[in-house]
Amino acid sequence: MVYKFIYDRRLDTQEGNSYGGAQELNTVPYFTVKDDQGITYSKVYNFIYPVDEKGRTILMQDVKYYSNRALSNALLKWQKGGQASSGKFNTSAAACFMAPIEVRPISCEQTDEKNS
C-alpha cells in the first residue's frame, strides 16, 4: 500500500509538547490542561498506523548506536588533509552496537500514580 504525503496537514505542523523527538521509541506529541480543581487532562493525537495481515504495526527495528569510529573520525582526518572519506558508515563491532529492544505494554501516565 502506498500512502500519500500530507505535508502541512498533520503532525509536522501541529503544536504540542513532546519532550523528545522519537515517537517510534516512546514519545508522542500531546496537549495538557488543568481544570479549576487542579485535575490534569491530556489530549493525544489520533494516530492511525498501517498494519500488516496479523494486525501489527512495526514502529522500530534494528536500532544501532554508532561511535565516532563509524563516520566522524574519517571525516575529521579528511578535513585535516588526509584521505577523502568514503561517506559510508563503518559497521564493524568496534564502530557500532546493536541495541537490545523489547516490546512493552502501552501506558499513559500524567503523574507518578500508575494508570491501569
Long-range contacts (C-beta under 8 A, 24 or more apart in sequence): 1-50, 3-50, 11-45, 14-45, 16-45, 23-59, 24-59, 24-60, 25-60, 32-110, 40-110, 40-111, 42-108, 42-110, 44-108, 60-101, 61-101, 62-98, 63-98, 63-99, 63-101, 64-91, 64-96, 64-97, 64-98, 64-99, 65-96, 65-97, 65-99, 66-95, 66-96, 67-94, 67-95, 67-96, 67-97, 69-94, 69-95, 70-95, 70-96
